[in-house]
Amino acid sequence: MIVAVVVTYSAHDELVRCVKGLIDDPLIDCTVVVDNSGHVELPPHERVEIVAASSNGGFAGGANLGFAHARRLGADWLVLLNDDVEFPGTWLPDVLDAFDSADVGAVQPLLVGESGLVESAGVVLDRFGAGTDADRGSSVDVLDVEPFPILMFTGGAVVFRPAFLDQTAGFDERFFLYYEDVDLARRGTELGWVYRCAPRAQVLHRPGTSSSKLGAHVVYLRERNRLWATVRHGSASMMARSFGLALRRCRHEPRRAHITALLAGLRGTPRRLVERYRARRA
C-alpha cells in the first residue's frame, strides 16, 4: 500500500492541484492531507483523508502526524510532499525502482521548476552548515538518467521506507520548519541508511505561499535551525564558522530575528551536543 502525506497550512489552489495529481495516480492508494490550520476544505474523495492537527506543529510535526496515520492504514511506502508540488507525468515507478537494496531509506524524485531547470536533486551543505538544493539551476539534461546516491534528501518530495522512519523516529519536531529534513537524513546516515535521487522521476515545484506568510519568522527559523543542525552533525570548524556567520548577521535586518535566532541556537547547543555524543556512542 502506498500512502501520500501532504502537509499544508494556508495553501488552497496549490493544494487542490497537488491532491488532484495524487488522485489521478493509480499507484497512490490513499492521500493523507495534514491540516495545520484547521481551515482546509477539499472536495470529498474516497482516497483522500484530511487529518486536522490539534495545533500547528510545522512541517515536521505535520509530517510525523501524517506518517502515524499512514502507518495505521497499513502503508508499505510513505510519500511525503509539499502542497505546492505537481505531477506532469508518471514518476513513482522510477522512485520505487531506486530502492535497490535494503539500506536505501529514502529516494527523492528530481524537483523541476516552472523554468524547466532543476530545483533539487538532493541537499548539500556549505561550509557554514547552510543547506542548499543540489544542482539547483542546472539543466535536467546534464544529470545522469540512472538513480544516483545523495547525501541528503529534500522533504519537499521524497519516498520513505517505513523501516527508516521506524528506526529514526521521523522528524525532530523541535525544528518545526526548515532543516528538519537535513537533520533526519544525517541521523539516518549515522544508523547506516543511504539515499538516492531518481532523475527520471520528475515532479514540478511551484513555490507556494504557506511559509512566505511567516515573514521575519522564516529568517529566525532558518538561522536557528541551521545552528542546531550544525551543532548536532557538523565538524568543530563548521560550528565555529556557523556561529561566526550568525553573529555577523546580527548587524543586518531583520536584526531582531537574527539576534533571537542566535540566542536560541546557543541555548539549544548543550542538548544537541549531548544528543550527538549519545548517537556516536550507540
URJO-V437625 format. One record per helix or strand. SS is the DSSP state (2 for helix, 1 for strand). FROM is the first residue (numbers start at 1). LEN is the number of residues. If there is no record, write none. Layout:
# URJO-V437625
SS/FROM/LEN  SS/FROM/LEN
This chain:
# URJO-V437625
1/2/7  2/13/11  1/30/6  1/48/5  2/58/16  1/77/6  1/85/2  2/92/6  1/104/9  1/117/4  1/123/3  1/131/3  1/139/1  2/140/3  1/148/3  1/152/1  1/157/5  2/162/7  2/173/3  2/180/11  1/194/12  2/212/3  2/216/18  2/236/14  2/255/27
